[in-house]
Amino acid sequence: MTDKKTLIAFFDVDGTLCDSGGEVLASSIEAIRTFRANGNLAYICTGRSKPEILANILAVGFDGVIGAGGGYITFGDTVLRHQKMPKEHVKEIVGFFEQNDIGYYLESNDGLFRSSNCEQKIKEEIKKIAEQENESFDSLDAKMLWFHELTAQYDNFPVNYDNVNKISFINNTLPFSDIADRYGAVFHMYHSTVDLFGPESGEIAVKGIDKQKAIEFILGYLDMSKEQAIAFGDGDNDIAMFNAVNYGIAMANATEGLRAIAQEITTDADHDGIALSLAKWNM
């Protein structure tokens, strides 16, 4: 049982814990370690699956992980929950994506298994964004280098279709709504969760799973209350996370939907947002 004065903080990863270059700021590392040293708990709470939670992130020091958008939950080294997609559905989705030239990667605790056109589809979307925003293609493309290197590691590994957490897709051939209409009755559909994947991209996940349910599960497991919980996020998929905690802190780069329900808005992920907020409350 935790002390009722103990706080627990949940940190989204992309655009929150990690800056635009995919790194964790030194100020965030120091602030989170101080927060834990003061007797509080810190949790990763991300849509990323286990292989995407890289060593530089884990090295910050956390008490547990909520991954795959809530489908994978740990406390310390103990796996408390791991919910997966049915094999037959995964294979049907893969077939549909391949027929329609949609890039994708299967997210599993065994690895990230990408389609043959995955990297090319990402580059196509980055090129469009670079032109629209008048930015350098090379600089935007460099932000995805870590991802391409990570997924390439699994290119020659066999896929265990029984062990897929969720499927992310990079799509510029069909409207997102067509894919959502096809699979939304069975699965939870997330729309455009990675900006560089383009506006028609998204994720397909186990229905009934989200960050709110995962946080409520952890709070129950630790005998903690909502009043002890805070969260940092930046995306619409963090709205569920904010609904599960007493105090939600949105990064300055957050979506309008998340900013509208936040109790606080801090600076962005590139400018010490986490550290400034935790220092403000002497945490």
N, C-alpha and C positions, 0 to 999 in steps of 0.2 A: 504493500500500500504506500502510495506517495503522500508526502506532506501536502496539506491543502494550500500552502504558500508556494509550492513548486509550480513553475510554469512549464508549458511545453510549446515549442515553436515548430511550425511546419513550413518548410521552404520549397517552393517550386524551383526547378532548375533553370530551364532555358528562359533567358530574359529577366531572371530574378537572382538566383544564386550565381549563375554564370553570366559574365559580361558578353558583349557582342562578339568577342573573339573566342568564346567558349571557355574562358578561364575564370577561376574564382579569385576575386580581388583579395589582396593581402589584408585589407581592412576588414573584409567579411570574415576571413579565416580567424583573425584575432578576435573579432566581436563574438563570433559563435563559440569559440573556445572559452572566452571569458564568461559568456552566458551559461555554459555548462559547468564551468568551474564554480559558479555561484549556486550550484545545486539544481539547475534547471535541465530540462531535456530538449534535445533538438532532433528533428526528423526531416529526412528528405521526403518530399511529396510531389511526385512527378509522373508525367505520362511516359517517360522513358522506361524501357524494360531493362532488366538487370545488366546485359552487356554494355548498354549505353551509359551506365552510371560508372564513369571512368575513375581510375585510381586517384586522379587529382581532386576529384569531388569527394570520394570516400575519405581521403587523407585529412580533410578538414576535421573530421571526427563527429559522428552522429550516433544516436542511440538506436536508430532503426531506419528502415526504408519503407515507404509506400511507393511502389512502382507500377508500371503498366496501367496508369490511371486509376489505381485502386485494386487491381486484380492480384497484386503480389505484395504481401505485407510481412515484414520481419520485425523482431525485437532482438537487438544484438545479433547473434549468429543463428537465432532460431526462426525458422520459417513458420509463420502463424497461418497464412492463407496463400493459396496459389490457384487461381481460377483460369481455365483455359477454354479455347474455342473447340467445338467438335470437329474432328478430322474431316468428315465428309463435307462440311460447310467450307472449311479452309480450301480444300481442293476445288470446289465449285467456284469460289471467288477467284482463285488463281487462274482457272481456266477462262473465266469471264474477262479478267484484266488482260490476259495475254491475247485474247481474241480482239480486244479493243485498243491495243497498244497503250495500255496504262502501266506506268512504272509502279513498282511496289516493293516492300520488304516485309517479310514475316518476322515478327518480334517474338523471340523465344528466350527462355533462360539459358538455352544451349548456344545461342548466337543470334545474329541478324542476317537473314537470308534474302538477298536482293534478286530482283529480276534482272535479266540481261540488259534491259533498257533503262534500269533505274538511274544510273549516273547520268546518262544522256538526257533523260526527262528532267532531272534537276537542273542541269546546265541550260536546257531550253527555257525553263522558267526564270532562272537567274538572268539570262540574256534579256528577257522581256522586262524584268524589274529594273535592270541597269539602264535600259533605254528610257523607261518611263520616269525614273527618278534622276536621270542624268548622272549616274554613278559609274564607277569603273567596274566592268565585268570581272576583271581579274581580282579586285579586292573583295567583291561579294563572293566569287567562286572560292577564294581562299578560306572563307569562313566555313565551308563544307569539307575542307580537306580531311579533317579528323574523321568525319563521318565516312567518307569514301575509303579511307585507310582501314577503318574499323570493319566495315562491311566486306571489304575485299579479303579479310582474313578468313571468312567463312565460305568463300566462293566454291571451294572444292570439298566442303563438308556435306554429308548427307543430311537431308531435312527430316526431322521427326515431326510429322504433321499432327501428331497427338499432343504436342507440347507447345502450341502456339498461343501466346497471350493475346495478341492483337495484330492487325494488319494496317500498315500505313501505306498510303498510295499517293503518287504524283501523277496528276491527270490533266491533260489539256486536249482531250479528244471528246469528252462527254461533259454535260453539265453535272455538277456535284449532285443536284437534285435527282438526276436519273439513277445514280448509284445509291443514293439514300432511299429512294422509292423501292429499289430492288431489294435492299438488305435491311432497311430500317425496322421492319416488323419483327425481325429475329435478333438483330444486333443494335448496339448503341452506335450512332454515327456522330463523329466529331468533324466539324467543318473547318478546314484551313487552319490547322494548329501550328504549322511551321510556315512563316511568311515566305521564305525562299522557295517553298514548294508550289507556290502559286495559289490563286483564289478558288480553283476547283479541286484542290487536293483535300485530303482528310484522313481519318482513321476509322477502322471498324473494330469494335471491341465487344466483349461479353456484356449483354444487357443486364442492367441492375447494378453495375459497378460504376462507382465514381469516387472522387476524392472525399466527398462528404461522408459517404457510408464507411469508407476506410478509416477516416479519422474518428468517427463515432465508435468503430470497432476497437481502435487502439485506446481511446479514452476509457472505454469499458474494461478493457483488458488490464489497464494500469490503475483502475479505480480513480480516475481523474474526471473532473467536470468540464463542461464547455467553458465555464468562467475562467479556467486555468489555461486556456488554449489561445494562441495567437498564430497568425499565418502571414506569409509574404508571398505575393504572386503578381502576375502581369497579364494573364490571358483570360478569355471567357471561360475556359475550362477550369479556372480557379474560382469561379463564382461558387461552385459547389463546396470548395474548400473553405471559403469565407463564411458560408452558411453554417459550417460545422464548428466555428470558433467564436470566441467572444470579441476578438479584436482583429480586424483584417487590415493589413498594410499593403497598399498598392504601390508598385514602382511607378515613377513618372512616365515610363514608357508603356504603362498598362493600357488596355482597351477601355473605351468609354464605359462599357457595361460593367467592368470590374471597378473602375474608379467611382462609379455611381453608388456602389454599396460599401465602399471602403470606409473605415473609421479614420484612416490616415493615408496621406499620399507622401511618399518619401522621394528622394532623388532617384535617378535611373540606375540601372545595373552597372553602368560604366563609371558612376560617380558616387560610390560609397553609400548607396541607399540603405543597405542593411545595417551597416555600422552606425550611420547617423541616427537611424530610428532606435536601435537598441541602446545607444548612448543617451538618447533623449529621455528614455525611461529608466536609466541607470540599471539596465539589465545586462 
